[in-house]
Amino acid sequence: KDLTGWKANESPESFKVEDGKIVVNGKRSHLFYVGDVKAHVFKNFEFKAEVLIKPNSNSGIYFHTEWQDKDWPAKGFECQVCAAGYKDPRKTGSLYAIKDLAESPVKEDEWFEYHILVKGKKVEIRLAGKSVNEWTQPDDFTAKQFKGRILDKGTFALQGHDPGSTVWYKNLRVKPLED
């Protein structure tokens, strides 16, 4: 209905709610979940959202991140949401710059379920009910490109990438899992 519990940095106008859907379109910005974070700092979880990607669009779902007032999130991982025709070679289902997919397993302009599971040192991404990406963090892991990408705990954020990109999200839900 509205963005209660969420807070946008840089360009809040990049996020709006229409007919029960979060519509992401505009300048770079990130919409962080800040509602009841103290009670819900997420470590192990299942996250599900229904997503629709418009052609030539880019976005992302961050996890294990934290609020920051500008720039790309320095902490946490991005689960890529990227249309086949968009210039970024990392497509939907990629664990961005960690384990990337060169082709999107989902179609543009069609709703699909984005399912992220994090348990211990394992991340699994399922799209439309199919497992498309799995990664287990090695004990001695250090990310080459993004130093803050390490499994820890934190909140979620939706990415507004650029004014030419439009992505819709609905029915976002998270289920904390035991450690």
KANORTA-V414155 format. One record per residue. N is the residue number from 1. RES is the residue in one small letter. PHI is phi in degrees with one decimal (NA if undefined). OMEGA is omega in whole degrees, -180 to 180 (NA if undefined). Layout:
n->N res->RES phi->PHI omega->OMEGA
n->N res->RES phi->PHI omega->OMEGA
//
This chain:
n->1 res->k phi->NA omega->179
n->2 res->d phi->-154.4 omega->-176
n->3 res->l phi->-99.8 omega->176
n->4 res->t phi->-57.1 omega->-179
n->5 res->g phi->91.1 omega->179
n->6 res->w phi->-119.8 omega->-180
n->7 res->k phi->-140.0 omega->-179
n->8 res->a phi->-96.7 omega->173
n->9 res->n phi->-95.6 omega->175
n->10 res->e phi->40.3 omega->-173
n->11 res->s phi->-134.1 omega->-178
n->12 res->p phi->-57.1 omega->-179
n->13 res->e phi->-67.6 omega->178
n->14 res->s phi->-74.8 omega->-177
n->15 res->f phi->-128.9 omega->174
n->16 res->k phi->-149.3 omega->177
n->17 res->v phi->-111.9 omega->177
n->18 res->e phi->-133.6 omega->176
n->19 res->d phi->50.4 omega->177
n->20 res->g phi->78.3 omega->-180
n->21 res->k phi->-118.1 omega->171
n->22 res->i phi->-84.1 omega->179
n->23 res->v phi->-103.1 omega->-178
n->24 res->v phi->-109.7 omega->179
n->25 res->n phi->-163.1 omega->177
n->26 res->g phi->146.1 omega->-179
n->27 res->k phi->-63.0 omega->180
n->28 res->r phi->-52.0 omega->179
n->29 res->s phi->-167.8 omega->178
n->30 res->h phi->-131.5 omega->-179
n->31 res->l phi->-104.2 omega->-175
n->32 res->f phi->-93.6 omega->171
n->33 res->y phi->-76.8 omega->-178
n->34 res->v phi->-122.1 omega->179
n->35 res->g phi->-71.1 omega->176
n->36 res->d phi->38.7 omega->-178
n->37 res->v phi->-63.6 omega->-179
n->38 res->k phi->-59.1 omega->179
n->39 res->a phi->-83.7 omega->-176
n->40 res->h phi->-133.0 omega->169
n->41 res->v phi->-85.2 omega->-169
n->42 res->f phi->-86.7 omega->176
n->43 res->k phi->-115.0 omega->175
n->44 res->n phi->-103.3 omega->-174
n->45 res->f phi->-163.9 omega->164
n->46 res->e phi->-118.3 omega->178
n->47 res->f phi->-119.1 omega->177
n->48 res->k phi->-132.5 omega->174
n->49 res->a phi->-150.6 omega->170
n->50 res->e phi->-92.3 omega->-172
n->51 res->v phi->-131.8 omega->172
n->52 res->l phi->-131.6 omega->-179
n->53 res->i phi->-104.9 omega->174
n->54 res->k phi->-79.2 omega->180
n->55 res->p phi->-54.4 omega->179
n->56 res->n phi->55.3 omega->-178
n->57 res->s phi->-123.2 omega->-178
n->58 res->n phi->-140.7 omega->176
n->59 res->s phi->-160.1 omega->178
n->60 res->g phi->-172.5 omega->175
n->61 res->i phi->-118.2 omega->178
n->62 res->y phi->-93.7 omega->171
n->63 res->f phi->-135.0 omega->-175
n->64 res->h phi->56.1 omega->-180
n->65 res->t phi->-104.9 omega->176
n->66 res->e phi->-148.7 omega->-179
n->67 res->w phi->-53.9 omega->166
n->68 res->q phi->-147.5 omega->-170
n->69 res->d phi->-83.4 omega->177
n->70 res->k phi->-159.2 omega->178
n->71 res->d phi->72.5 omega->176
n->72 res->w phi->-71.4 omega->-179
n->73 res->p phi->-55.4 omega->-179
n->74 res->a phi->-82.7 omega->-177
n->75 res->k phi->-113.9 omega->174
n->76 res->g phi->98.6 omega->-176
n->77 res->f phi->-115.1 omega->174
n->78 res->e phi->-110.4 omega->170
n->79 res->c phi->-93.8 omega->-171
n->80 res->q phi->-68.3 omega->172
n->81 res->v phi->-127.3 omega->-171
n->82 res->c phi->-149.2 omega->-180
n->83 res->a phi->-63.2 omega->-178
n->84 res->a phi->-55.5 omega->-176
n->85 res->g phi->-84.8 omega->-179
n->86 res->y phi->-73.1 omega->-173
n->87 res->k phi->-64.8 omega->180
n->88 res->d phi->-69.2 omega->-180
n->89 res->p phi->-73.0 omega->179
n->90 res->r phi->-91.2 omega->-172
n->91 res->k phi->-100.4 omega->-179
n->92 res->t phi->-50.4 omega->-178
n->93 res->g phi->99.8 omega->177
n->94 res->s phi->-70.9 omega->165
n->95 res->l phi->-93.1 omega->-161
n->96 res->y phi->-48.9 omega->177
n->97 res->a phi->64.6 omega->176
n->98 res->i phi->-116.4 omega->174
n->99 res->k phi->-144.3 omega->-171
n->100 res->d phi->-99.3 omega->174
n->101 res->l phi->-108.8 omega->-179
n->102 res->a phi->-83.9 omega->179
n->103 res->e phi->-129.9 omega->178
n->104 res->s phi->-77.7 omega->178
n->105 res->p phi->-81.6 omega->179
n->106 res->v phi->-123.9 omega->-179
n->107 res->k phi->-93.9 omega->174
n->108 res->e phi->-75.1 omega->176
n->109 res->d phi->61.4 omega->175
n->110 res->e phi->-133.8 omega->178
n->111 res->w phi->-68.3 omega->174
n->112 res->f phi->-146.9 omega->178
n->113 res->e phi->-91.7 omega->174
n->114 res->y phi->-101.9 omega->-174
n->115 res->h phi->-122.8 omega->180
n->116 res->i phi->-115.5 omega->177
n->117 res->l phi->-118.2 omega->176
n->118 res->v phi->-126.1 omega->179
n->119 res->k phi->-145.2 omega->-178
n->120 res->g phi->64.5 omega->-179
n->121 res->k phi->-104.8 omega->-177
n->122 res->k phi->-114.9 omega->174
n->123 res->v phi->-120.2 omega->174
n->124 res->e phi->-128.6 omega->177
n->125 res->i phi->-116.4 omega->176
n->126 res->r phi->-117.9 omega->176
n->127 res->l phi->-122.4 omega->180
n->128 res->a phi->51.3 omega->176
n->129 res->g phi->83.0 omega->-177
n->130 res->k phi->-116.4 omega->176
n->131 res->s phi->-69.5 omega->-177
n->132 res->v phi->-117.5 omega->-177
n->133 res->n phi->-159.1 omega->175
n->134 res->e phi->-135.7 omega->179
n->135 res->w phi->-149.7 omega->175
n->136 res->t phi->-116.3 omega->-177
n->137 res->q phi->-72.0 omega->176
n->138 res->p phi->-65.1 omega->-180
n->139 res->d phi->-58.1 omega->-176
n->140 res->d phi->-101.8 omega->-173
n->141 res->f phi->-71.1 omega->168
n->142 res->t phi->-138.2 omega->180
n->143 res->a phi->-65.8 omega->-179
n->144 res->k phi->-73.7 omega->-173
n->145 res->q phi->-95.1 omega->-176
n->146 res->f phi->-121.6 omega->-173
n->147 res->k phi->-63.2 omega->-179
n->148 res->g phi->-81.6 omega->180
n->149 res->r phi->-89.0 omega->176
n->150 res->i phi->-149.2 omega->-179
n->151 res->l phi->-63.5 omega->-175
n->152 res->d phi->-150.8 omega->176
n->153 res->k phi->-164.9 omega->-180
n->154 res->g phi->159.5 omega->-177
n->155 res->t phi->-112.2 omega->-179
n->156 res->f phi->-116.1 omega->173
n->157 res->a phi->-149.0 omega->172
n->158 res->l phi->-102.1 omega->-175
n->159 res->q phi->-101.3 omega->165
n->160 res->g phi->-96.2 omega->-169
n->161 res->h phi->-92.2 omega->-176
n->162 res->d phi->-165.9 omega->-176
n->163 res->p phi->-61.7 omega->180
n->164 res->g phi->-84.3 omega->-176
n->165 res->s phi->-103.6 omega->175
n->166 res->t phi->-131.8 omega->178
n->167 res->v phi->-134.4 omega->179
n->168 res->w phi->-111.4 omega->177
n->169 res->y phi->-127.3 omega->174
n->170 res->k phi->-150.1 omega->177
n->171 res->n phi->53.7 omega->176
n->172 res->l phi->-73.2 omega->178
n->173 res->r phi->-151.3 omega->180
n->174 res->v phi->-135.5 omega->177
n->175 res->k phi->-124.6 omega->176
n->176 res->p phi->-62.6 omega->177
n->177 res->l phi->-114.2 omega->180
n->178 res->e phi->-66.1 omega->178
n->179 res->d phi->-70.6 omega->NA
//
